[in-house]
Amino acid sequence: MNSQTTTESDETLMVRFREKNDRKAFDLVYNRHFSSLCKYLSWLTQERDTAADIAQNIFLKLLEQPTLFDPTRNFKVWLFSSAKNQWKNELRNRSNHAAHLQELAVPSSTFDAGTDQRAERLTAVLEAVKTLNETHREVFVLKYSNNLSIQEISQVCQLPEGTVKSRLFNALQQLKSQLKPAKHQKA
Amino acid sequence: MKDMNELPGDILDLIAYKKYEELSPIEKQLVDQHLSADAYDEYTQIVAAFQELDDSLPAPQVSNRLPEAKPSLVRQLFTYRIPAYQAVAATVIALFLFYLGTANPSIVEGAVVSHTDSTIAPNAGGPVGIETQTVGTPLSEDNYPEELVFNL
């Protein structure tokens, strides 16, 4: 069986890893979610290196202590919740959080923009997303970058589903208002 | 069109992957209850642009950066690796000791006999080991302590 193309759920793979010490099952889960988790953390932390470190730490802990994850739970929810909690712990240990928030999440020059027009468009989107407050940005990223369902987001953020929906809608409205002037300028 | 602070989850899902013109009649009906077609398409474009941005961001490489998990102590014990020559040498030594113990039992018996001799007859003269056992005052009739002599 090619483990890279298996359709087994994350939870099933984690049970295999936990009970049979099947490292391939773990690697498959890691490959499925590592990049996605890093992206979420990048948007959340505004620091790519920190994001990668936190994501790496979470998988390392899970590797050493498979019992950390309860297979009756949704793995993605557990993963993103753990990442968020670890970031909160990291913040508590920092005295210069405010300074970090001023940093650019992802410098505009870092993405593969291609043409100037595309670069300009993506930069505008990036700047608009950065203007969202942390809570709105988080649900927006979980929904449209990580493809979590409303229910999963509500579990990760520990919010009622209605609040998640309203935050998503608010985020969309804010982005629309941020990006509209740019459109008009172009026109 | 309803004026509300949130959109149904279905619309928030649809925005991620369908333009208004691609919606089924039922989906259009749902969208029309909450948004205009133009507003829906604007949100669709925003989400598409964000996803394009998100995809273009360099993600950390998914690699084999994770080390092997530490196995349990018992597992470590059973999977502990040693060089073949050490295993062979240990086997040879074990066999040699076993051979010594079984093929020439007199060595062991002799040692016991010698010790026994030294205990029972310290002055009989004999193996070297006896001399080490005969330290102290030899008991004879001449120097036997008087307080231990009972005249019956």
Interface residues (C-beta under 8 A of the other chain):
Chain A: N21 R23 F26 D27 Y30 N31 F34 S35 C38 K39 S42 R48 A51 A52 A55 Q56 F59 L60 L63 E64 V106 T110 F111 D112 A113 R121 L122 V125 L126 V129 F140 V141 K143 Y144 S145 N147 S149 I150 E161 G162 K165 S166 L168 F169 N170 L172 L175 K176 L179
Chain B: N5 E6 L7 P8 G9 L12 I15 A16 E42 Y43 I46 V47 A49 F50 Q51 E52 L53 D54 S56 L57 P58 A59 P60 V62 N64 R65 L66 P67 E68 A69 K70 P71
